[in-house]
Amino acid sequence: MKIIDFQLIMLLTILAFLAICSYQDLRYRIAENKYVFMIALLCIPLILINDIGIFQIAPIVLLVLFYSLGWMGGADIKVLIPLMASLPIFGIIILWKVALMTYIGFVIAFVVRTRSISLKMEVPFMPSIFMGVLAYVVFLAMQ
């Protein structure tokens, strides 16, 4: 089995757990730890086969800052940190581009729906993470 095939299988499994977490985040505004930790465990083999460099470490510092400022919840951070460490740099770029575009769409929809804006808006981020990983999986499958 090639490394790309192994990565694809692991990422598809991670996507299944991210789908569950996304549903929970949208419906209940919380993601259960058992699914979040499964995602982290599934990232371990990916971390071992990819080289970890400064490009994987820098976003992790940024995530901790976002969490400390209250801009992201704990489940989002617990999912993103292992993903940042397990993806190669172009995977991280794809994940962040798609996740941020999706999140901006969620924020716009939230503002239009509630007609209010605040830095402490409770807009779910887990579906954006799901979309970012899905975009990377599609990119990886097309290789």
Secondary structure, DSSP 8 states (H G I E B T S, - for coil): --HHHHHHHHHHHHHHHHHHHHHHHHHHS---HHHHHHHHHHHHHHHHHS---HHHHHHHHHHHHHHHTTSS-HHHHHHHHHHHHHS-HHHHHHHHHHHHHHHHHHHHHHHHHH----TT-----HHHHHHHHHHHHHHHHT-
